[in-house]
Structures are given as structure tokens and as C-alpha cells.
Amino acid sequence: MINKILNKLQTTSKLKYNLFEQSEVLFRQMEEICHTIAQEIHAANKDDKPVPLKVERINDFEFIFRIGGDVLIFILQSNIVRLSDDTYLSKTKYLKDDLSLRYFGQILIYNFLSDTLTYGRLEDPGYLISRILLNKENKFFIEGDRKIVYSFPDLKENPVSPEKMRDLIEKLIESALDNDLLAPAFQDLMLITYHQKLEHTSSMGNPKKIGFDLFAKPRE
């Protein structure tokens, strides 16, 4: 039994530890790219009025990128996950030949309205527009907004590079800015309590995005 435990620690546990370190490196790289993009937008803006842009680190596992009326929230998951056997990717030859390639680090990117954070509107929805999964070979695949997913190759042919991360973040920004707010039905606003009026004045109208074309299934 001790030998089994030791073997597990020397294989799977070590793999997970190394994968998290890889994911952490990628996460910091994405934060730096966001800073670079913000600086380039500031430099390119010839208008007298500055564009609202800010990259802010919340903690070691989260940073936010405010872009105009939108916010992208980047979250590094501390846990390593494994794809289940019944997923399409698990049945590909690439992952069948080496089961350790089924383990992934995760980075989640959510889109919220900037006012949601500014005014602390706890009931406002956010949208997971991208989930990045990274394996031990430093290859990744993406789930989320369909337009973004189909801009990148399949897992086996998709190693991480600064150029790809830059392209991904630019597409995330574009996707967030392209999705406008959808006005709620008048009937949904007709009746409110006084408590709702006092607590939620800044969010009256329950703003929601028109909607992303989200895609969570592997490409077949």
C-alpha cells in the first residue's frame, strides 16, 4: 500500500504540481499582455477624452481588465482537472496514447459590466466567454465564444505562444465590446418593492447582454 501511495505521489501528484506551475506562468503572461494592450490603446487614442482602461491584480489567482463599459475577469484555478473518458477529446489518438495528457490547468475569463463592479451590483450576471485548458506539453484548447474557439487549432496542434495569447485576448475584448445590452421587457419593470428601489437604483432595468454564441463541446 505504501508503495502505491508513493507511486501516486511521484506520478500524478508531481504532474499536477508541474501543470499548475505551467498554468501560473501562462496566467502571468496574459496579465502582461493585457497591460501592453492597454498601453497601446492609450497611445493610439488621439481624442481629448481618455478611454477607460485599467488592469488590476486582485490576488495571485485573479486580475481584471476594465475596457470601457466592460470588464474581463481572469481567474487561475488552483486545481488541476482531468477530462472524463466519454469526452470527444479523450477518444482522440493524441490523448489515448498518453493518459497524462488528459490533465489540464484551467484559466477562466468572465465578462461583466464595469458598473457591476463599480456599484457592487451583486445580482448582475456575468458570462464565461472563455475557458483555457492547458496540458503538460504546453498545448491548449478553448471553450467559450464560438467565434473565438474556431480561431485556434485543435489541441494537438496548438502550443502556447505569446502571439496566440495576444490574439486570444484581443478577440476576448472584441467579443465583450460587440455584445450590447438587451433592454428588459417593460412588464418586467412595472412592479417593484420599495426595498428594490433603495437597494438597486443603479441596476434598475436588469441589464443583460444580448448573448454570446457560447460553445462548450469539442469540435468534431
C-alpha positions as CSV (number, residue, x, y, z in Angstrom):
1,M,0.0,0.0,0.0
2,I,2.8,2.4,0.9
3,N,4.4,1.8,-2.5
4,K,1.2,2.5,-4.3
5,I,0.8,5.8,-2.4
6,L,4.4,6.7,-3.1
7,N,4.0,5.9,-6.8
8,K,0.9,8.1,-6.9
9,L,2.8,10.9,-5.3
10,Q,5.7,10.5,-7.8
11,T,3.5,10.4,-10.8
12,T,0.1,12.1,-10.7
13,S,0.8,14.5,-7.9
14,K,4.0,15.6,-9.5
15,L,2.2,16.0,-12.8
16,K,-0.4,18.2,-11.2
17,Y,2.1,20.3,-9.4
18,N,4.1,20.9,-12.6
19,L,0.9,21.7,-14.5
20,F,-0.2,24.3,-12.1
21,E,3.2,26.0,-12.4
22,Q,2.8,26.0,-16.2
23,S,-0.7,27.5,-15.8
24,E,0.6,30.1,-13.4
25,V,3.3,31.2,-16.0
26,L,0.7,31.4,-18.7
27,F,-1.6,33.4,-16.4
28,R,1.1,36.0,-15.6
29,Q,1.9,36.2,-19.3
30,M,-1.7,37.0,-20.1
31,E,-1.7,39.7,-17.4
32,E,1.4,41.3,-19.0
33,I,-0.3,41.2,-22.4
34,C,-3.3,43.0,-21.0
35,H,-1.0,45.7,-19.7
36,T,0.6,46.0,-23.1
37,I,-2.7,46.3,-24.9
38,A,-4.0,48.9,-22.5
39,Q,-0.8,51.0,-23.1
40,E,-1.1,50.7,-26.9
41,I,-4.8,51.7,-26.8
42,H,-3.9,54.8,-24.7
43,A,-1.1,55.7,-27.1
44,A,-3.3,55.3,-30.2
45,N,-6.2,57.3,-28.7
46,K,-6.0,60.8,-30.2
47,D,-9.2,62.0,-28.6
48,D,-9.0,64.5,-25.7
49,K,-11.1,62.2,-23.6
50,P,-9.2,59.2,-22.4
51,V,-10.7,55.7,-22.9
52,P,-11.5,54.0,-19.6
53,L,-8.8,51.2,-19.3
54,K,-7.3,49.6,-16.3
55,V,-5.6,46.3,-15.5
56,E,-5.8,45.5,-11.8
57,R,-4.4,42.5,-9.9
58,I,-6.9,41.3,-7.2
59,N,-4.7,38.5,-5.9
60,D,-2.4,35.8,-7.1
61,F,-5.3,34.0,-8.8
62,E,-7.3,36.8,-10.3
63,F,-6.9,40.1,-12.2
64,I,-9.3,42.3,-14.0
65,F,-9.1,44.3,-17.2
66,R,-11.6,47.2,-17.5
67,I,-12.3,48.2,-21.0
68,G,-14.8,51.0,-21.4
69,G,-18.1,49.7,-20.0
70,D,-16.9,46.1,-19.8
71,V,-14.7,44.1,-17.5
72,L,-12.8,40.9,-18.3
73,I,-12.1,38.9,-15.1
74,F,-9.2,36.4,-15.5
75,I,-9.2,33.6,-12.9
76,L,-6.5,31.0,-12.4
77,Q,-8.0,27.8,-11.0
78,S,-5.8,26.3,-8.3
79,N,-7.0,22.7,-9.0
80,I,-5.9,20.5,-12.0
81,V,-8.7,18.7,-13.7
82,R,-8.9,15.5,-15.9
83,L,-11.1,15.1,-18.9
84,S,-13.6,12.3,-18.4
85,D,-13.4,9.2,-20.6
86,D,-16.5,10.0,-22.6
87,T,-15.5,13.4,-23.9
88,Y,-14.6,13.7,-27.6
89,L,-11.0,14.8,-26.9
90,S,-10.4,11.8,-24.6
91,K,-11.2,9.5,-27.5
92,T,-8.7,11.1,-29.9
93,K,-5.4,9.2,-30.6
94,Y,-3.4,12.1,-29.1
95,L,-4.9,11.6,-25.6
96,K,-5.3,7.8,-25.8
97,D,-1.6,7.4,-26.4
98,D,-0.7,9.2,-23.2
99,L,-3.3,9.4,-20.5
100,S,-1.3,12.0,-18.6
101,L,-2.2,14.5,-21.4
102,R,-5.8,14.4,-20.2
103,Y,-4.8,16.5,-17.1
104,F,-5.3,20.2,-17.5
105,G,-4.7,23.5,-15.8
106,Q,-7.6,26.0,-16.1
107,I,-7.9,29.7,-16.7
108,L,-11.4,31.2,-16.7
109,I,-12.3,34.5,-18.3
110,Y,-15.6,36.1,-17.4
111,N,-17.2,39.2,-18.9
112,F,-19.1,41.6,-16.5
113,L,-20.3,45.1,-16.9
114,S,-18.0,47.7,-15.5
115,D,-20.9,49.2,-13.5
116,T,-21.5,45.8,-11.9
117,L,-18.1,46.1,-10.1
118,T,-18.2,49.9,-9.6
119,Y,-21.6,49.8,-7.8
120,G,-21.4,46.4,-6.3
121,R,-24.4,45.0,-8.1
122,L,-24.4,41.5,-6.7
123,E,-27.3,40.2,-8.8
124,D,-25.9,41.2,-12.2
125,P,-25.0,38.3,-14.4
126,G,-21.5,37.6,-15.8
127,Y,-20.6,35.4,-18.8
128,L,-17.8,32.8,-19.0
129,I,-16.7,33.8,-22.5
130,S,-13.6,31.6,-22.5
131,R,-12.0,28.7,-20.6
132,I,-8.4,27.8,-21.4
133,L,-7.3,24.3,-20.6
134,L,-3.5,23.6,-20.7
135,N,-1.8,20.2,-20.7
136,K,1.7,19.1,-19.7
137,E,3.0,19.7,-23.3
138,N,2.0,23.3,-23.0
139,K,-0.7,22.8,-25.6
140,F,-4.2,24.3,-25.0
141,F,-7.8,24.3,-26.2
142,I,-10.5,26.8,-25.6
143,E,-14.2,26.6,-24.8
144,G,-16.4,29.7,-24.9
145,D,-17.5,32.2,-27.5
146,R,-17.8,30.2,-30.7
147,K,-16.0,32.8,-32.9
148,I,-13.0,32.6,-30.6
149,V,-13.0,28.8,-30.3
150,Y,-12.8,28.3,-34.1
151,S,-9.9,30.8,-34.4
152,F,-7.5,28.3,-32.9
153,P,-6.3,24.8,-34.0
154,D,-7.2,21.6,-32.3
155,L,-5.4,20.7,-29.1
156,K,-2.6,18.5,-30.6
157,E,-1.6,21.3,-33.0
158,N,-2.0,24.2,-30.6
159,P,1.1,25.0,-28.4
160,V,1.0,28.2,-26.3
161,S,2.8,31.2,-27.7
162,P,2.8,34.9,-26.9
163,E,1.4,35.6,-30.3
164,K,-1.6,33.3,-29.8
165,M,-2.3,34.7,-26.3
166,R,-2.2,38.2,-27.7
167,D,-4.6,37.2,-30.4
168,L,-6.9,35.5,-27.9
169,I,-7.0,38.5,-25.6
170,E,-7.8,40.8,-28.5
171,K,-10.6,38.5,-29.5
172,L,-12.0,38.4,-26.0
173,I,-12.0,42.2,-25.8
174,E,-13.7,42.4,-29.2
175,S,-16.3,39.8,-28.2
176,A,-17.1,41.7,-25.0
177,L,-17.5,45.0,-26.7
178,D,-19.6,43.7,-29.5
179,N,-22.2,42.3,-27.2
180,D,-24.5,45.2,-26.3
181,L,-27.1,45.3,-23.5
182,L,-30.6,44.0,-24.2
183,A,-33.4,46.0,-22.7
184,P,-35.7,44.0,-20.5
185,A,-39.4,43.8,-21.2
186,F,-41.5,46.7,-19.9
187,Q,-43.7,44.3,-18.0
188,D,-40.7,43.1,-16.0
189,L,-40.1,46.6,-14.7
190,M,-43.7,47.6,-13.9
191,L,-43.8,46.3,-10.3
192,I,-41.0,46.7,-7.8
193,T,-40.8,46.9,-4.0
194,Y,-39.5,50.0,-2.2
195,H,-36.6,47.8,-0.9
196,Q,-35.7,47.0,-4.5
197,K,-35.8,50.7,-5.3
198,L,-33.5,51.6,-2.4
199,E,-31.0,48.7,-2.9
200,H,-30.9,48.5,-6.7
201,T,-31.3,52.0,-8.2
202,S,-28.2,51.8,-10.3
203,S,-29.2,48.5,-11.8
204,M,-32.9,49.2,-12.5
205,G,-33.7,47.6,-15.8
206,N,-31.7,44.5,-15.0
207,P,-29.3,44.9,-17.9
208,K,-28.2,41.7,-19.7
209,K,-26.0,41.1,-22.7
210,I,-27.7,40.2,-26.0
211,G,-25.9,36.9,-25.6
212,F,-22.7,35.2,-26.7
213,D,-22.7,32.2,-29.0
214,L,-21.1,30.0,-26.4
215,F,-19.6,26.7,-27.4
216,A,-18.6,24.1,-24.8
217,K,-18.4,21.0,-26.9
218,P,-15.1,19.9,-28.5
219,R,-15.0,20.3,-32.3
220,E,-16.0,17.2,-34.1
